[in-house]
Amino acid sequence: MINSSRNENCSKFPSSFLSCPGIVLICSVLTNALVLICVVAAQVVMSGMSAMGGMSSFDINTNFNLQGTELQQVRELDMQYSQMRSPGIYCGVAFSLTFGVVSLLFVVAGNKPAYRMSQKLLVGALAFQAVGAVVYVVAVGLYLHFVIKVNSTDVCKRREILYRRNGYTWMNCDVSGADAAVALFGLITAILYAAGTGLTVQTIRGLKRYLEEKRRRDAEKRQSRGTNQSAPLRAETTSV
């Protein structure tokens, strides 16, 4: 019963854009932030132990059973692998940050009654979410393709062998959990944008019905006023 009543409220003309489409946009802002965090985390985790050598609590020379040539090879392979993955983090951060900021701008702009909002703003939100749903699915596919391609290189294979030789079996060439999280939250964001597209369409239709009903009522009021004003004049003419 509660879910049906909520669906009815969402399908009706809302008093504010934040009633249903705005809530979906707020959720998409959060999922965009999660995508951003996971993209950065994936880069940090997969950069290798030597990339963490700058941290105060980690020293590769004391925590690794590597010496001489083997240690130098690990550092070089970590550097090459990080450089190969760098386009993924740059594009991922820019992509998720852009969509998150634009979604937030639509939320802020829609924080008022829907009948007071510009129809161009509603159409813009509709177009943005429709494009976002499609683009996010494509972006997730491209991101996973890029990660798999980098992990299939000889650099990654040699790096995996060196780490496995020293007991770090989790540092492999499979798709990492952080990369999988990027794909998961990206698909959730696409679903939210698709749902927001449908809700925004309902909002635009409800706004049109509301404006038409308002114009009809205003016309009826003007007509009733004109009838009331002409009635006394007819009475005076009859008495004369």
Number of C-alpha atoms within 10 A of each C-alpha: 6 7 8 9 10 11 12 11 13 16 16 13 21 19 14 18 25 21 19 20 27 24 15 22 27 19 18 26 24 16 23 27 19 19 29 22 17 23 25 19 18 21 17 16 15 20 21 20 20 20 16 15 14 10 9 7 7 13 14 17 12 8 9 15 12 18 10 7 8 12 16 13 16 20 18 15 22 21 15 16 20 19 12 18 19 14 12 20 20 12 14 22 19 13 16 22 17 13 20 22 14 15 26 19 14 20 21 13 16 22 14 14 13 21 19 12 16 12 14 9 13 21 15 13 26 23 13 18 26 18 15 22 22 14 13 22 18 14 18 21 14 13 20 17 12 16 18 14 12 17 20 13 13 11 17 21 14 16 23 21 15 21 19 14 12 11 11 14 12 12 20 19 20 14 13 16 13 20 22 16 18 27 22 16 21 26 21 20 28 26 20 23 28 20 18 25 25 14 21 22 17 18 27 18 15 18 22 15 13 14 13 12 12 12 12 12 12 12 12 12 12 12 12 11 11 11 11 11 11 10 10 11 10 10 10 9 8 8 6 5
